[in-house]
Amino acid sequence: MVCSRQHINCIPAELLLAVFEQLDEPTLRLAQGVCRQWHDIIAHDSALQYKIELELSGTKEEPNSKLPKAEQLRLLRSHQSAWRNLSQGRITFETVEQHQRGPESWAVDLEAYERVKDYDPSQDLLLVVENASGASPDSDCTRIHIRSLKTGDSHCASALETLVIKHPSRHPEQVTYDVQIAHDFVGVLVHDRGLHLWHGKPFTVWNWKSGEKLLEIRAHDIDSFAFLSDKHVVLLTLAIDGNDLGRGSRTAVLYVHSFAKDVGQPALTTLSSYECAFLLPTAIVPLANGILHSDPDTCPHLTDRGEVLSDSLIVAGLFLVETNGPILVVYIPASNLLKHLQTISDNAQGQIVEWEEWGPRSTFVDFQWSPGDSPFPAEPDISFIKGMRCLDLTRSPWASGGLSILDFDQRRVKREATRVLDEGEHPADGIVLQPPEVPAALGWNSEAIRTNLRHTRTTFAIDDLRWWSEVRWCDRMLCEDAVVLFIKV
C-alpha cells in the first residue's frame, strides 16, 4: 500500500523514536494509544518501556548506571514481580575482602549529655539532642547539634552548628523529642511531661543547611507531626469540646501548615493560623492520644503548577482512653490532602473539612482490636512505611496468613488490576476493591466507618512456624527491596 505523505504511518520509525525519547512517562503512555504502529515502536524499545515502567513502579532510577536499558528493564520487571509474589529468603553474612565492597564500621565520639535522635545516611547527617538547663526556667533550652554521621564533627553543609529551642524544663528526664529529617528540612516537637498543660509544646521547622527557622508553633495539644510536602507539615491534635471540657477529646484533627514563608515573614505563628484542617472520625468514648507515622525519605514535591510529585503515605493511629479499646488506623496518601489544599483560595484559608467530605473516598481505615504482643507503635516509627507501601501492623505477623504488605500507589493498583484481568486471575488475589468497614460496635462511631481507597494486599507466608510460640517480640522493617523481621525468642 502506498501511503500519502500526510499519513501517520509514513513517518520514519527513527524520527518517531527521536521524538518519543523527549517525552515524559504520561505522554508516552498517551502516544501508545494513538495507533498500532506507535504502540509497537514504544513497546519494543527497551529505553522507552523502561521509562514508563520505572515511573509506574514508584522506584528511583539508579544514577550513573552502566547497564544497558534492556538489562535495567529486565531487573525492574523482576523487582516488581518479586513484590507481587513475596517469598521467604535467608540472610547469610560473608566477609568481602575487596576494599571497594568491604563493610565499614566506625565509632562516633559524642558528648555524654547528648543523645542521637535522627540520621540520614544519604546526606551524611546526624542529629544529636542536648537538654541545657539555665540559671532560670526562661533560660532553659534544647540544642540540636548538626553533625557528620561519618566523623561526628560539625556538618560542612550546614551554616549553623546548633539549632536552639527555648522552653522551660526543670526535669530533663521527663522530656522526649520527635525529630524528623525530610531532605533539607528538620522538624522537632518537644514533649515535657513535667510541665502543666498551659505550657505550649514547642514545634519548630528549620532548613538545616541554611539554619533558617521556617516555622515555630507553641501549643499544648499537639500530639504528633509529619512532613506533608516540601512546603507543608501536618500536625495531629485532639480537639476538646468547648461546651463540655469534662468530656475529654473525641475528635482528632489534622492541621496543615505551610513553612514556605516569604522573605522577612516571621516564623512564629499559632496553631489557629493553619492552611486547612481535616477532621478524623469521631469516637464515642474519649481519646487518649494520637500518632502520625510517615516516610520522610519520599516527602512529596509540589511543582510551580501545583502538581504533586513522589507521593507518600501518612498513617495515623488513634488510641482510646480505654486500655483494651480498639486502635483506629487511618491510611492517608499525602497527595489526597495536597490536592484538596490546592482547591482552597488564599482568602479561604483556615477551612475545616469534615470527615464525611474527604475521608471516605480518600483514605482506608482499619483497626487493631487486641494489640497483644504486636502493638501498633505509639511512638513515631518510619520503619514500616516505604513510599506508598507499608506493613500491616494491625495484624500479628504470626497470625493465620502471615505478614501483609499494603500498597496504596494507585498507578500500581490500576496496573495490577489490568494484569489480573488479562491473566484471568481472581480479583481477590491481591487487589482490595472494596475495603472492609470498621464496625459500629467498636466504640468509634454510632455507625460503621466505610472508606473506599483501593489498594493491594500481598501476604508473606512464613514457612518455619515451629518456634513462633517461643517469640517474645517481633519488630518489622520495610525496605526498598525487602521485609526484615527482628525476632527475640
C-alpha positions in Angstrom: 0.0 0.0 0.0 1.3 3.4 -0.9 0.9 6.0 1.9 0.2 9.6 1.2 2.8 12.0 2.7 0.2 13.1 5.3 -0.5 9.6 6.6 0.8 9.0 10.2 2.3 5.6 9.2 4.7 7.2 6.8 6.7 9.0 9.5 10.0 7.1 9.7 10.4 5.0 12.8 13.8 6.6 13.5 12.2 10.0 13.6 9.4 8.8 15.9 11.9 7.3 18.3 13.9 10.5 18.5 10.7 12.4 19.4 9.5 9.7 21.9 12.8 9.9 23.7 12.0 13.5 24.6 8.6 12.7 26.1 7.8 12.2 29.8 6.1 9.0 31.0 2.4 10.1 31.0 2.8 11.5 27.4 4.5 8.3 26.3 1.5 6.3 27.5 -0.8 8.6 25.6 1.3 8.1 22.5 1.0 4.4 22.8 -2.7 4.7 22.3 -2.6 6.8 19.1 -2.1 3.9 16.7 -0.8 0.3 16.5 2.5 1.5 14.9 3.3 3.9 17.7 2.3 1.3 20.3 4.6 -1.3 18.8 7.5 1.1 18.5 7.3 2.1 22.2 6.6 -1.4 23.4 9.6 -2.9 21.6 12.1 -0.1 22.6 13.8 -1.0 25.9 14.6 2.6 26.9 11.1 3.9 26.3 9.5 0.9 28.1 11.9 1.3 31.0 11.0 4.9 31.4 7.3 4.0 31.5 7.6 1.1 33.9 10.1 2.9 36.2 7.6 5.7 36.7 4.7 3.3 37.3 6.8 1.3 39.8 7.4 4.3 42.0 11.0 3.4 42.4 14.0 5.7 41.8 16.4 5.2 38.9 19.9 4.3 39.9 22.2 7.2 39.0 25.0 6.7 36.5 24.1 3.1 35.8 26.3 1.5 33.1 23.9 -1.4 32.4 22.1 -1.4 29.0 18.5 -0.4 29.1 17.4 -3.9 28.2 19.1 -5.2 31.3 17.7 -2.4 33.5 14.2 -3.2 32.2 14.7 -6.9 33.0 15.8 -6.1 36.5 13.0 -3.7 37.1 10.4 -6.3 36.0 12.0 -8.9 38.2 11.9 -6.5 41.1 8.2 -5.7 40.6 7.3 -9.4 40.1 9.1 -10.2 43.4 6.8 -7.7 45.2 3.8 -9.4 43.8 5.0 -12.9 44.8 6.8 -12.4 48.0 8.8 -15.4 49.1 10.8 -16.1 52.2 14.6 -15.6 52.0 17.6 -16.4 54.1 20.2 -13.9 55.2 23.9 -15.0 55.3 26.9 -13.0 56.2 30.2 -13.2 54.3 33.2 -11.1 54.7 34.1 -9.5 51.4 37.8 -8.9 51.1 37.6 -6.4 48.3 38.2 -2.9 49.6 35.6 -1.2 47.4 32.8 -3.5 48.7 34.0 -4.2 52.1 31.7 -3.4 55.0 32.6 -0.5 57.2 32.1 0.3 60.8 33.2 3.2 63.0 32.5 4.9 66.3 31.4 8.5 66.6 32.6 10.2 69.8 29.8 12.2 71.2 29.5 14.1 74.5 27.8 12.1 77.2 25.0 14.7 77.6 23.8 14.3 74.0 21.5 11.7 72.6 21.1 10.7 69.0 17.6 11.4 67.7 17.7 11.0 63.9 20.1 10.5 61.0 20.2 10.5 57.2 23.0 8.4 55.7 22.3 9.8 52.2 23.3 13.3 53.5 25.9 12.1 56.0 23.7 13.8 58.6 23.4 13.0 62.3 21.2 15.0 64.7 22.0 14.8 68.4 20.0 16.5 71.2 21.2 18.3 74.3 18.9 19.5 77.0 20.5 22.6 78.6 19.2 23.9 81.9 19.9 27.5 82.6 20.0 29.6 85.8 16.3 30.2 85.4 13.4 28.5 83.6 13.4 31.3 81.0 17.0 30.3 80.0 16.3 26.6 79.6 16.7 25.3 76.0 17.2 22.3 73.8 20.1 22.3 71.4 20.0 20.2 68.2 23.6 19.6 67.1 24.1 19.1 63.4 26.9 16.5 62.9 28.5 14.4 60.2 27.4 10.8 60.5 30.8 9.7 59.4 33.0 11.7 61.7 30.8 13.2 64.4 32.1 16.7 63.6 30.0 19.6 62.6 28.4 19.1 59.2 30.2 21.0 56.5 27.0 21.7 54.6 25.3 23.5 57.5 25.6 27.2 58.1 25.0 26.6 61.8 26.4 24.1 64.2 23.4 24.1 66.5 19.7 24.7 66.3 18.2 26.1 69.5 14.7 25.7 71.0 13.9 27.7 74.1 11.5 26.1 76.6 11.4 25.8 80.4 12.4 22.3 81.6 13.2 21.5 85.2 13.2 17.7 84.8 15.2 16.7 81.6 14.4 13.0 82.3 10.7 13.8 81.5 11.5 15.4 78.2 11.1 13.5 74.9 11.6 14.6 71.3 10.0 13.8 68.0 12.6 14.6 65.3 12.2 14.1 61.6 14.5 14.8 58.6 13.0 15.4 55.2 15.7 16.4 52.8 16.7 20.0 53.6 14.2 20.3 56.5 14.3 19.2 60.1 11.1 19.2 62.3 11.3 18.9 66.1 8.4 18.5 68.6 9.2 18.7 72.3 7.1 16.8 74.8 7.6 17.6 78.5 5.6 15.5 81.0 6.8 17.7 83.8 5.0 20.9 82.6 1.4 21.9 83.1 -1.0 21.8 80.1 -0.9 25.6 79.7 2.7 25.5 78.8 2.7 25.1 75.0 4.8 22.3 73.4 7.3 23.9 71.0 7.2 22.7 67.4 9.8 24.0 65.0 10.8 23.5 61.4 14.3 24.6 60.1 16.2 24.4 56.9 19.2 22.7 58.5 21.6 23.7 55.7 20.9 27.5 55.9 20.0 27.4 59.6 16.8 29.4 58.8 13.9 28.9 61.2 10.8 28.4 58.9 8.0 27.7 61.3 7.5 27.9 65.0 4.3 26.9 66.8 3.7 26.6 70.6 0.5 24.7 71.6 -0.2 22.3 74.4 -2.4 20.0 72.3 0.0 18.9 69.5 0.4 15.1 69.7 2.4 14.4 66.6 3.5 15.7 63.2 4.6 14.6 59.7 6.0 16.3 56.7 3.2 16.5 54.1 5.4 18.0 51.3 8.5 20.1 50.8 6.3 23.1 51.7 3.8 21.8 54.2 3.7 20.0 57.6 0.7 18.3 59.1 0.0 18.4 62.9 -2.2 16.0 64.7 -4.2 17.3 67.7 -7.0 16.1 69.9 -9.9 18.7 69.9 -11.5 19.4 73.3 -15.3 20.1 73.3 -15.5 23.7 74.3 -19.1 23.2 75.5 -18.2 20.3 77.8 -14.5 20.4 78.9 -15.0 17.4 81.2 -15.9 15.0 78.4 -12.4 14.9 77.1 -11.5 14.8 73.4 -13.4 12.6 71.0 -12.2 14.1 67.7 -8.7 14.2 66.2 -7.8 16.9 63.7 -5.0 17.2 61.1 -3.9 20.8 60.8 -1.9 21.6 57.7 0.6 24.5 58.0 2.9 26.0 55.3 6.5 26.6 56.1 7.3 28.1 52.7 7.4 31.7 54.0 8.0 34.9 52.2 11.3 36.7 52.8 11.1 38.6 56.0 7.9 36.9 57.2 8.2 35.8 60.8 8.4 32.1 61.5 6.5 32.3 64.8 2.8 31.6 64.4 -0.1 29.9 66.2 -1.9 26.6 65.7 -5.0 28.6 64.6 -3.2 30.0 61.5 -3.4 26.8 59.6 -4.0 26.5 55.8 -6.6 23.8 56.2 -7.8 21.3 58.8 -9.1 17.8 58.2 -11.3 16.1 60.8 -10.7 12.4 61.5 -13.5 10.0 62.6 -15.2 11.0 65.9 -15.0 8.5 68.8 -17.9 7.7 71.2 -15.5 7.5 74.1 -12.6 9.9 74.9 -9.3 9.6 73.1 -6.0 9.1 74.9 -3.6 10.2 72.2 -2.8 10.1 68.5 0.3 9.4 66.5 1.4 10.1 62.9 3.8 7.8 61.0 5.3 8.7 57.6 8.3 8.2 55.4 10.2 11.5 55.1 12.6 10.0 52.5 9.8 10.3 49.9 8.4 13.7 51.0 6.2 14.8 48.1 7.3 17.8 46.0 4.9 20.5 44.7 5.7 21.9 41.3 5.1 25.6 40.5 1.9 24.4 38.7 0.7 22.7 41.9 1.3 19.2 40.7 2.2 16.6 43.3 5.3 14.5 42.6 6.6 11.5 44.6 3.5 10.7 46.6 4.0 9.2 50.1 1.8 7.6 52.8 0.9 9.0 56.2 -0.5 6.6 58.8 -2.5 7.9 61.7 -3.1 5.9 64.9 -5.8 6.9 67.4 -5.8 5.4 70.8 -8.8 5.3 73.2 -8.6 6.1 76.9 -9.9 2.5 77.5 -6.8 0.4 77.8 -8.3 -2.6 75.9 -10.2 -0.5 73.4 -9.5 -0.8 69.6 -6.9 1.3 67.9 -8.1 3.1 64.8 -5.6 3.2 62.0 -6.1 5.7 59.1 -4.0 5.3 55.9 -3.8 8.7 54.1 -2.0 9.4 50.8 -0.3 12.8 51.1 -1.4 13.7 47.6 -5.1 13.5 48.6 -4.6 16.2 51.3 -2.4 18.3 49.0 -5.0 18.1 46.1 -7.7 19.4 48.4 -5.3 22.1 49.6 -4.8 23.3 46.0 -8.5 23.9 45.6 -8.6 26.4 48.5 -8.2 30.1 47.5 -5.9 32.4 49.5 -8.9 34.2 51.1 -10.4 30.8 52.2 -7.5 29.7 54.3 -8.5 28.2 57.7 -11.1 26.0 56.2 -12.2 23.0 58.3 -13.1 19.9 56.2 -15.5 17.4 57.8 -14.5 13.7 57.8 -17.5 12.9 55.5 -16.3 15.4 52.9 -12.8 13.9 52.4 -12.2 10.7 54.5 -14.4 8.0 53.0 -13.2 8.5 49.4 -9.6 9.4 50.2 -8.5 7.0 52.9 -8.5 3.5 54.1 -9.5 2.9 57.8 -8.7 -0.2 59.7 -8.5 -1.1 63.4 -6.5 -3.3 65.8 -8.7 -4.8 68.4 -6.3 -6.7 70.6 -2.7 -5.4 70.4 -1.3 -8.4 72.4 2.4 -9.0 71.7 2.3 -7.0 68.5 1.0 -3.5 69.4 0.6 -0.7 66.9 3.5 1.7 67.5 2.5 4.6 69.8 5.8 6.5 69.1 6.9 7.9 65.7 8.2 5.0 63.7 9.1 5.3 60.0 10.5 1.8 59.6 7.2 0.1 58.5 6.5 2.6 55.7 8.3 3.0 52.4 6.8 5.4 49.9 3.2 4.2 49.3 3.8 0.7 50.7 3.5 -0.2 54.4 3.4 -3.2 56.6 0.0 -4.0 58.1 0.7 -3.6 61.8 -2.9 -4.2 62.8 -2.4 -8.0 62.4 0.2 -10.1 64.2 2.9 -11.4 61.9 2.4 -15.0 63.1 -1.4 -14.9 62.7 -3.0 -17.0 60.0 -1.9 -15.9 56.6 1.3 -14.4 57.7 2.6 -10.8 57.3 0.8 -8.5 54.9 2.1 -5.5 52.8 -0.4 -2.8 51.7 0.3 -0.8 48.6 -1.7 2.4 48.0 0.1 3.6 44.8 -3.0 4.0 42.5 -0.9 3.6 39.4 0.4 0.2 40.6 -3.1 -0.8 41.8 -4.6 0.0 38.3 -1.7 -1.8 36.6 -2.2 -4.8 38.8 -6.0 -4.8 38.1 -5.2 -4.8 34.4 -2.7 -7.6 34.8 -5.1 -9.7 36.8 -7.9 -9.2 34.2 -5.6 -10.0 31.3 -4.3 -13.2 33.0 -7.7 -14.3 34.2 -6.9 -14.4 37.9 -9.4 -13.8 40.6 -9.6 -10.2 41.7 -9.3 -11.1 45.4 -5.8 -12.4 44.9 -4.3 -9.1 45.9 -6.5 -6.1 44.9 -8.8 -4.7 47.6 -11.6 -3.2 45.5 -13.9 -2.6 48.5 -12.1 -2.1 51.7 -13.7 -3.6 54.8 -15.6 -1.3 57.2 -14.9 -0.6 60.9 -18.0 -2.0 62.8 -20.1 0.5 64.7 -19.9 -1.7 67.9 -16.2 -0.8 68.4 -16.8 2.5 70.2 -15.7 4.8 67.4 -18.9 5.8 65.9 -22.6 5.2 66.1 -22.4 3.9 62.5 -19.8 1.8 60.8 -16.9 3.6 59.2 -16.7 2.9 55.5 -13.8 4.0 53.2 -13.2 3.5 49.5 -9.4 3.9 48.9 -8.3 1.0 46.7 -5.1 -0.8 47.5 -3.3 -4.1 47.1 -2.6 -6.6 49.9 0.2 -9.0 49.5 0.6 -11.7 52.2 4.0 -13.0 53.0 3.6 -16.6 54.4 6.4 -17.5 56.8 7.5 -21.1 56.3 9.1 -22.1 59.6 6.4 -21.7 62.3 7.9 -24.2 64.7 9.3 -21.7 67.1 6.7 -18.9 66.9 5.4 -20.0 70.3 8.8 -19.0 71.8 8.8 -15.5 70.3 9.0 -12.7 72.9 8.7 -9.8 70.5 8.9 -9.2 66.8 9.9 -5.9 65.2 9.4 -5.3 61.5 11.0 -3.1 58.9 10.1 -2.4 55.3 13.0 -1.6 52.9 13.1 -0.8 49.2 13.7 -4.4 48.3 12.9 -6.5 51.4 10.9 -7.1 54.6 13.1 -7.6 57.6 11.9 -9.3 60.8 13.8 -8.7 64.1 12.8 -11.6 66.4 13.7 -12.2 70.0 12.9 -15.6 71.4 
